[in-house]
Amino acid sequence: MDARKIEDKYSYRVAWSPADKEYVGLCAEFPSLSWLAPSLIGALNGIRKLAIETIRDLHRNGEAIPAPLSGRSYSGQFKIRIPPFMHRRLVLEAEENRVSLNRLISSKLAIS
Protein backbone atom coordinates (compact mmCIF):
# COMPACT_ATOMS: atom_id res chain seq x y z
CA MET A 1 0.00 0.00 0.00
CA ASP A 2 1.28 3.47 -0.90
CA ALA A 3 2.03 5.37 2.31
CA ARG A 4 2.27 8.79 0.67
CA LYS A 5 -0.42 11.28 1.61
CA ILE A 6 -3.02 12.31 -0.96
CA GLU A 7 -1.66 15.87 -1.14
CA ASP A 8 1.70 14.46 -2.29
CA LYS A 9 -0.03 12.88 -5.30
CA TYR A 10 -1.66 16.04 -6.64
CA SER A 11 -0.47 17.90 -9.74
CA TYR A 12 1.20 21.14 -8.72
CA ARG A 13 2.57 23.76 -11.07
CA VAL A 14 4.41 27.00 -10.47
CA ALA A 15 4.63 29.77 -13.06
CA TRP A 16 5.74 33.37 -13.12
CA SER A 17 2.85 35.84 -13.11
CA PRO A 18 3.83 39.03 -14.95
CA ALA A 19 0.64 40.75 -13.75
CA ASP A 20 1.43 40.04 -10.09
CA LYS A 21 5.24 40.17 -10.45
CA GLU A 22 5.39 37.01 -8.32
CA TYR A 23 5.29 33.27 -8.76
CA VAL A 24 1.87 31.66 -8.68
CA GLY A 25 1.37 28.13 -7.38
CA LEU A 26 -1.51 26.11 -8.84
CA CYS A 27 -3.03 22.68 -8.25
CA ALA A 28 -4.83 21.03 -11.18
CA GLU A 29 -7.19 19.11 -8.90
CA PHE A 30 -8.28 22.37 -7.23
CA PRO A 31 -8.56 24.86 -10.12
CA SER A 32 -10.00 27.61 -7.92
CA LEU A 33 -6.93 27.68 -5.64
CA SER A 34 -3.75 29.66 -6.19
CA TRP A 35 -0.89 30.98 -4.09
CA LEU A 36 1.35 33.96 -4.83
CA ALA A 37 4.89 34.20 -3.47
CA PRO A 38 8.10 36.04 -4.36
CA SER A 39 9.97 32.74 -4.81
CA LEU A 40 9.27 29.60 -6.80
CA ILE A 41 9.68 27.40 -3.71
CA GLY A 42 7.44 29.72 -1.69
CA ALA A 43 4.67 29.42 -4.28
CA LEU A 44 4.98 25.62 -4.32
CA ASN A 45 4.95 25.36 -0.54
CA GLY A 46 2.05 27.81 -0.32
CA ILE A 47 -0.22 26.00 -2.80
CA ARG A 48 0.58 22.64 -1.18
CA LYS A 49 -0.32 24.01 2.25
CA LEU A 50 -3.54 25.52 0.86
CA ALA A 51 -4.43 22.17 -0.76
CA ILE A 52 -3.90 20.40 2.59
CA GLU A 53 -6.16 22.93 4.35
CA THR A 54 -8.80 22.52 1.64
CA ILE A 55 -8.68 18.72 1.93
CA ARG A 56 -9.15 19.01 5.70
CA ASP A 57 -12.11 21.37 5.25
CA LEU A 58 -13.74 19.08 2.68
CA HIS A 59 -13.22 16.08 4.95
CA ARG A 60 -14.61 17.93 7.98
CA ASN A 61 -17.71 18.96 6.00
CA GLY A 62 -18.25 15.48 4.55
CA GLU A 63 -17.61 16.70 1.00
CA ALA A 64 -15.90 14.77 -1.78
CA ILE A 65 -12.12 15.10 -2.03
CA PRO A 66 -10.88 15.17 -5.64
CA ALA A 67 -8.91 12.13 -6.74
CA PRO A 68 -5.34 12.90 -7.85
CA LEU A 69 -4.86 13.03 -11.62
CA SER A 70 -1.73 10.92 -11.12
CA GLY A 71 -3.89 7.98 -10.05
CA ARG A 72 -6.10 7.96 -13.11
CA SER A 73 -5.49 5.70 -16.06
CA TYR A 74 -5.83 6.92 -19.61
CA SER A 75 -6.81 4.90 -22.67
CA GLY A 76 -4.89 7.07 -25.10
CA GLN A 77 -8.09 7.67 -27.04
CA PHE A 78 -10.40 10.66 -27.24
CA LYS A 79 -12.93 11.87 -29.75
CA ILE A 80 -12.92 15.29 -31.29
CA ARG A 81 -15.37 16.96 -33.65
CA ILE A 82 -13.91 19.17 -36.35
CA PRO A 83 -15.42 20.85 -39.41
CA PRO A 84 -15.53 18.61 -42.51
CA PHE A 85 -13.14 20.86 -44.46
CA MET A 86 -10.52 20.47 -41.73
CA HIS A 87 -11.02 16.70 -41.66
CA ARG A 88 -10.48 16.56 -45.43
CA ARG A 89 -7.39 18.79 -45.21
CA LEU A 90 -5.86 16.56 -42.53
CA VAL A 91 -6.61 13.37 -44.48
CA LEU A 92 -4.93 14.86 -47.56
CA GLU A 93 -1.89 15.91 -45.54
CA ALA A 94 -1.64 12.44 -44.02
CA GLU A 95 -1.86 10.83 -47.45
CA GLU A 96 0.76 13.16 -48.87
CA ASN A 97 3.09 12.27 -45.99
CA ARG A 98 2.25 8.55 -46.29
CA VAL A 99 1.22 8.29 -42.64
CA SER A 100 -2.07 7.47 -40.96
CA LEU A 101 -4.40 10.25 -39.92
CA ASN A 102 -3.86 9.20 -36.31
CA ARG A 103 -0.05 9.46 -36.68
CA LEU A 104 -0.31 12.89 -38.30
CA ILE A 105 -2.57 14.30 -35.59
CA SER A 106 -0.46 12.74 -32.82
CA SER A 107 2.66 14.39 -34.22
CA LYS A 108 0.88 17.74 -34.48
CA LEU A 109 -0.26 17.49 -30.87
CA ALA A 110 3.24 16.54 -29.73
CA ILE A 111 4.66 19.70 -31.30
CA SER A 112 2.25 22.08 -29.51
VENVENQUI-V938383 format. One record per pair of residues at least 24 apart in sequence whose ideal C-beta (glycine too) atoms are under 6 Angstrom apart, sorted by the first residue. I is the first residue (numbers start at 1). GAP is how many residues later the second one is. Records with the same first field share a line. If there is no record, write none. Layout:
I=GAP  GAP
This chain:
7=44  45
9=59  61
10=41  58
11=58
12=35
14=26  29  30
27=24
28=41
29=37
30=24
